[in-house]
Amino acid sequence: MNLSQPTRRTIRTVVQTVLALAAGLPLIIDAVGIPQTAARVGLALVAFAVAGLALTLWQLANP
């Protein structure tokens, strides 16, 4: 799998953004006052949605 330079940059930027948000997420949840269980359920739903979207886009790109 040989990715172009712009694609690599985009992937790197997305991964860095996700890691930065994940690192600060506990502080954000505490500051907003969301209960921990609700936050976990919400994060799980977001993770499933992102995984589904990624699989769909991958399938469309590789027929």
C-alpha positions as CSV (number, residue, x, y, z in Angstrom):
1,M,0.0,0.0,0.0
2,N,1.7,3.1,-1.3
3,L,0.2,6.3,0.0
4,S,0.8,9.7,-1.5
5,Q,2.4,12.4,0.6
6,P,-0.7,14.5,1.1
7,T,-2.6,11.4,2.2
8,R,0.1,10.6,4.8
9,R,0.0,14.1,6.1
10,T,-3.8,14.0,6.4
11,I,-3.7,10.7,8.3
12,R,-1.0,12.0,10.6
13,T,-3.0,15.1,11.4
14,V,-6.2,13.2,12.1
15,V,-4.3,10.8,14.4
16,Q,-2.6,13.6,16.3
17,T,-5.9,15.4,16.7
18,V,-7.7,12.3,18.0
19,L,-4.9,11.7,20.5
20,A,-4.9,15.3,21.7
21,L,-8.7,15.2,22.3
22,A,-8.4,11.8,24.0
23,A,-5.8,13.2,26.4
24,G,-7.9,16.1,27.3
25,L,-11.3,14.4,27.4
26,P,-11.4,13.5,31.1
27,L,-10.8,17.2,32.0
28,I,-13.5,18.3,29.5
29,I,-16.0,15.8,30.9
30,D,-15.3,16.9,34.5
31,A,-15.6,20.6,33.6
32,V,-18.9,20.2,31.9
33,G,-20.3,18.0,34.7
34,I,-21.4,15.0,32.6
35,P,-21.7,11.8,34.7
36,Q,-19.0,9.3,33.9
37,T,-21.4,6.5,32.8
38,A,-23.1,8.8,30.3
39,A,-19.8,9.9,29.0
40,R,-18.6,6.3,28.5
41,V,-21.8,5.4,26.7
42,G,-21.5,8.5,24.5
43,L,-17.9,7.7,23.7
44,A,-18.7,4.1,22.8
45,L,-21.4,5.3,20.4
46,V,-19.1,7.8,18.8
47,A,-16.4,5.1,18.4
48,F,-18.9,2.7,16.7
49,A,-20.1,5.5,14.4
50,V,-16.5,6.4,13.4
51,A,-15.6,2.7,12.8
52,G,-18.7,2.2,10.7
53,L,-18.0,5.3,8.6
54,A,-14.3,4.3,8.2
55,L,-15.3,0.9,7.0
56,T,-17.9,2.3,4.6
57,L,-15.4,4.8,3.1
58,W,-12.8,2.1,2.8
59,Q,-15.2,-0.1,1.0
60,L,-16.2,2.7,-1.4
61,A,-12.6,3.5,-2.1
62,N,-11.7,-0.2,-2.8
63,P,-14.5,-1.8,-4.8
